[in-house]
Structures are given as structure tokens and as C-alpha cells.
Amino acid sequence: MTSLNRPLRVATKFPVLTERFLKAQNIPHTLITAEGTLETAPTIGYADIISDLVSSGQTLQDNRLRALRDGVIQASQAALIANRKALQTNPQALEMARRLLEYIEAHMRAKENLLVIANMRGRSPEAIASKLFEETSVGGLQGPTVSPIITREPNQDWHSVTIVVPRKRLPQAISELRGIGGSGIIVSPVTYIFEEEPPRYTAMLAALKG
């Protein structure tokens, strides 16, 4: 039961599942069918809570919301389904499967990381990279990209450092960059991180041969 003096207002794009869950919990409620971004509904004031799909929960955090521990309506996951015979006999189908798997993997890998760019003084890219490798969070994937900056004043020895940092280690990475002279730090989301060969595609090829 809710402590409000009225039914709980629930914004959702999934009225059937949400209705079934709330009735099973004996929660007085009013469903509000909404389009667009649901996360803003409590802030705007036309709903008390929302019922929506949640993956990492980052969008909830960005809107100062949190998932209820006892509020899982239905666990789900996306699945890529293919026809084995088509993959074995149709090169175009196999290539399309490879592209889909590669983009899915690259996006999944990227969403846990951030792109960080910082300005740093140093006599050479190698000297700056050596400083970065002494820290724990700013080494990048294989290593940092360090490029000279063309400054208005000569002989300033400024370089631009570009690294990929795990999202959960961003505060530590910023602290480490500042500690070794980093400034003008820019942080951007990463959309895709592609590897040389998508592991799931390799696994799929092995399954097709089995």
C-alpha cells in the first residue's frame, strides 16, 4: 500500500504488464500512458513513479531516479536469432550476422567507457606516456594517444592526451590526470569500440561448423 492519500500515479509504456503487477501487489494506482522520455515524468509532476525498461540504470541516475529492489516486473533480454542453414549457405546472411554482432558488441563495450582528452606539458609524447603508465586508471586501451599542440607561443611543449577510461573509474582518472599536470580535461561518451574480431562472431562460426 502507498502512504499517499490517493492512488499511486504510474507513467508507463507497458500498461498490461504494469497493471498486472500492481494488482498482484494490491497497490492502488492510476496508469498514465506516456510517450517519449518517461524519466522526466516524476520531475514534471504528472506521475509519482515510472514503469519502464532498464538496462544499466544510467538514465535513471541522470534523472535522479532509482530502481526499486522489489519492483522488477519482468526480467528480459534481447536475443539475436538466425537460421542455421541460411548462415551456412548464404554469404550475404552470414555477412549481415557478422555486422549485427560486431555493432552490438562494440556498443556494449563502449557504454561502459568514456573518452577523456586532456592537455599536458611534457618534453615528448614518450615522456608523457611514461607518466600516464605510472598511474592506474589513465593508460588507455592499448595505450594513450599523445599529440603535439600547436600553441601561439613557441617552445611551450604542450601535448593533447586522448584515452579511454572505464566509466566507473572516471573520478580516479581525473584525479590522476591532474596529479601529473593534466588540464582542460574533456569527457565524452563513447558510442562504439570495435575490436579486431568480434568474439561472438567467432563463437558463432565455431557453432556453425559443429
N, C-alpha and C positions, 0 to 999 in steps of 0.2 A: 504493500500500500504506500501511496505517496503522502508526504506531510502537507502538501498543498491543500487548500480548501476548494479545489476544483480538479477536474480530470487533468492528467498529465498531457501536455501538448507535444506530439511527436511528429517531427518532419521526416519524411521518407520517400524514396522512390520504389520501395518494395512493400506496398500496403498489405498484401496477402500474408507474407511471412511474418511481418511485424505484428499484424493483428492477431495471428495465431499465437505468437509468443507472448504477447501482453495479456491475452485472455487466459492462457495457461498459467500465468503468474498472478492472476487476479488483480491486475493493475488497472484502475480506472483511467481511461485515456481518450484522447481525441486525435485521430490521424490527420496530418496536414500533408497533402500531396504537393510536392515541390519539384521544380525544375532548376537546373543549374547547380550552383555550388551550395550544398546543404550546410557546410560547416559554418556559414555566416548566420544561419537561422537563429541560434540562441543569442548571438550578439545583437542582431537587429531587433529581436524581441518577439518574433511571431511563433517561436517554438521554445520548449523547455529543454528538450534533448533531440538528438537525431538518430535515425537508424540507417546505416549506410555500409557500403563495402569498405573494409580497412585492410591495408597491406602492411606497410611499415609503420603507420601511425604518424608519419612526419607532418602530413597536412593537418591532422588533429592538433598536434603540438603548435603548429604555426598559428592556429586559430584559438589557442588556449583552451583546448578541449582534451579530454582523456577518455579512453575506452573503459567501460565498467567491467570489472573482473567477472561478474555474474551476468553479463549482458550479451554473451555470444548467442546469436540466434541460430546460425548455421555455419559450420566450418566448410570452406570450399577452396578449390584451387583450379587454376586453368590447366587444360591439357591439350597438347597438340596431337591430333590423331591422323594417321596416314594409312594408306592402302599398301600393304607389303608388296603385292605383285606390281603395282604401279611404280613403286620406288625401284624395284629390281629390273623393270623392263623399259621404263620411260625416263630417259636422261633429263628431260625438262622438269618432270615431277621431282626427281632427286635434287636437281639444282634449286628448285623453289624451296624444298625442305631445308636444304643447306642454308639458304639465305634467311629463312624464318628463324631457324635455330641460332644462327650467328647473331642476328639482331636482338633476339630475346636474351641470349647470354650476355651480349655486350651491354644491353640496357640494365640487366640485373647486376652486373659487375659495377656499372657506373653509378647507380643510385646510392651506393654505399660510400662514394668517394666525392671529393671536391677538388677543383683546380685552384691552386694557390700561386699567385705571382707576386714577387717582392723585388724591390731594388736593394742592391747591396754593394758596398765598396769592397774592392779586392784587386790585387795586382794582376790576377789572371783567373780565367774560369776554373782552372785546376785547383788554385788556392781556395777559391770559394767552395768548390765541391768538397774539398778536404774538410772544411769547417762543417758543412752540412752532414757529411758522413759520420762526424763525431757525435751527432745528436741521434735521437731515437725515432723521431717522427717526420723528418723532413728529407729523407733520402730519395723519395720518389718511387716509381715502379722499378725500373732498372737503374735509375739514377736521375739527377736533376738536369734540366736544360739550362745552361748558363750562357747568356749572350751579352756582348758589349752594348752599352748605351751610349749613343752619340750625344754628348752634352754641349751646352752653349760655351762652357768654359773648358779649355783643353786640359789634359792630364788629370782628370778627376777620378779615373779608374772605377766608374760606376758600371755595374752589370745588372741584367734582369735575370732573375731566377724563376723558373717555372717547374712546379712539382705537383704530383697528385697525392692527396692526403686523405686517409680514411676519415669519413665524416665525424665519427665518434672521437677522433684524436685531434680535431681542429684546435681546441683551446691550447693544448700542449704544443702543437706545431707553431701556432702564432707566438707563443712564449719563447720557443727555441729560436725562431727566426729573429725576433727582437734581440735575444741574448747574444746573437752573433752579428748584429749590425743591420738586420733587415728593416726596411721602412717602406712606406707607400704600399702596404700589403693589400692585394685584391683577391677576393674569394668568389668563385663562380661555380655553379652546379655543372656536373658532367653528364652528358646525355648518353654517350656510348664509349666503352673501352673495348676495342677489338683485340683479340689475341691472334697469334699466327694461325691457329687451327681451333675451331670451336670444339671443346671436349664432347659435348652432347652429339655433335655430328659424327665424330669419330666413333662414339659408342653405338650410334645408330647403324653405321656401316658394318661394324662388327656383328651386330644383331642380325642384319640382313644376310650376312654370309653364314650365320649359324643355322 
